[in-house]
Amino acid sequence: MNARSLISSTLLICLLTASSPKLVPAAFSIPPSDAVDHVNPLIGNGGDSPNGSGGMIPSTAPPFAMTRWVAQTRENYVSVTPYNYTDTRIHGFQGTHQPAIWMGESGQVVIAPGAGVIRTNFEDRGMAFSHDDEVTSASYYSVEMDAIEGGRILAEQSATSRVGHLRFTFIGTRTPYVLVEATRASVLGSSDPNNVTHPEGAILIDPTRKEICGNNPERQDFIIEPVSTPARKWSGYFCVLFDEPFSSWGIARNGTLSEESTSGGGILLSGYARFSRSLTQVTARVGVSFISIDQARRNLDIEIPDGQSLEDTAKATRTAWADKLDRIKIQGATKDQKQVFYTGFFHTLQQYPYEQDEYGTYYSGYDDTVHEGISYTGYSNWDIYRAEWAWLILFAPERIPGMVQSMLQDYQEGGWLPMWKNIVETNIMIATHADSLIAEAVLKGITSFDLETAWEAVYKDATHPPVNDMTTVYADREENVDYEVRAGLSSVYEERGWVAANIHSEAGSRTLDYSYDDYAVSVLAKLLDKPTESAFFLNRSLTNPFTIFNSATGFMEARNSSGEWAGQQVGWTEGDMWAYTFDVVQDIPGLIQRRGGNKSFVEFLDEHFDGGHNDHTNEPSHHIPYLYSLAGAASKSQTRIRQIATENYNATVNGLSGNEDCGQMSAWYLFSALGFYPVNPVSGDYVIGSPFFDSVTLNFPSSPFSNTTHGTSLRISAPNAPTQPYVRSLHTNGVPVTAPLITHSDVVHGGIFEFVMSGVPEKWGSETTIGSK
């Protein structure tokens, strides 16, 4: 979401030269997969600040997992992840539900091995480690640490969606133990790490079952949840089952040990188990639930039953990743390029959104009730509607109906579709881009969800303002307000076409985003045979953006309720007047006309890029390089796309120039590498760019829920593309493509796209700049 800050050159050199992961042991490399072998989970983790990081962590879990497991080098909160490559000590292994660096943690559990004196405090229990002793992969992680009182501890982990699988080997240590942390001091917000609250959890120890269970109600984003759905009963539950008997056990409260205690509650709470001094290895399986301790046990029994080895768990998780990542085969890429590509693919399928249901039931924070059905959380719709969702439709179509139905359940239980759901709504970012996600799914043939409820929910987004719309600013992360949805809808937008900057924050961006969402509503209405509604919202979507186009300056500019201009620096969401002047993806021809036609528009784009205004670290700029192609200057798109890819992506811990933002940063790279991008996601079209590799073969998964042809294969042939970025010609299944556009149908029906590449700008798609010469 936020712009990247510069880090010191010394630190940068260190990170650039120290981020290649060690080889995964042979026992954890089954099944064979070149794609999974090229995943580097450290990419995008480095940086000395939240904005100087991709915000990614080297976690292990299958695609869309409810819980990801990661070595804990920090106590995480909004703007801080639980692992940072610059740290030198590991304090435990965390089952995290933090979906992105700028979101809060929820109901985590930490498993911390140790030897000798039991250390419960985070700082006290940290053990030194070297990245030379660390193995990272999509399905297996290991690290060897220096035990505090001498000896070494080897920690290994893998995971299923709802169960962590950890194995600790004690080498020359004193008496081994494992600490299970239930609660800690919880940081509120991101500005002051000393601003904390203390959640009260519980620990239950059953030595006969070799089990430590409990719950943790920590949910850092509760301070920004809508006031009408506070999720008061929410908690994360866990159950840890060990394979070795306890020699002793107890509970720790605020650092004070209560030996032989088997139950307790409170703040700063942990349970622990000691093992025989002669023990060299212990395995822990950690079931996690949002429903109950009993459900955590059931999840454990289902996903990692008795007798399943860590190797078996890692194999199942690696198989799940291979099933997805092996669907794309690349020829003509370097090792680093393959790492960037397949790690990006890995990022897009991690947690965006992630599973919240537990074998037919799920907890809803909107009404504090357990329901039957499928559920997901972690929706960052402002980010993912741009390209991440289109990528999921192509490569995880089987997930889309459940994800949409989950949003509809949120609507039924809480009153609105989600904007940024993290257990419940958080009001982070702006606009109602669930409208776009639903419309795009239906447009692309995925309709196995309640279409009438979908229309009802989307229509409400477009026509019902939030409470106190005339008096509440709905600023970013504003506390003690209700659902933000389309703030400003009734306070000028409906009547005059813009959101008033003197009433609401981010008014310029809201105006443009609401207009795009209106376009999505019009598309959905047309698909559902609602012509009157379709015409109404189409007209609003094409009219309202230009109510804030200042013809005197040629830029978009927010307006006050009186109609006066609010100033060029006012009213933008993670961007500025440059980025947002190009943000009318539903009507680029209309924007080009207002900027004086194709030639003038291309010169304006040149000014944008050459003047250093393009900020790829934030999403509002992602589509802009492709706009050259829509103005008859495709060769300039090709130049800019290659530059952006080179400057913003690499195979190091600093390999993402900005926050990953739930897969969107990687989705831009992935689509661009294939040679096309969804500039207007609900148009059904892709704009042609510049394929990166000689050949790419896509094997799309089939889905019983899709009305379009999936399960097909598409080969993208672009000989010499790595060194020749310009397109001379394109044929799809033998048919010449004369304009730089293809359709979703072209892609999913498969066959072959044949690019002829060139080392110099070509006339193809470039009549404005080359064809006229």
Disulfide bonds with the S-S distance in Angstrom:
Cys213-Cys239 2.07
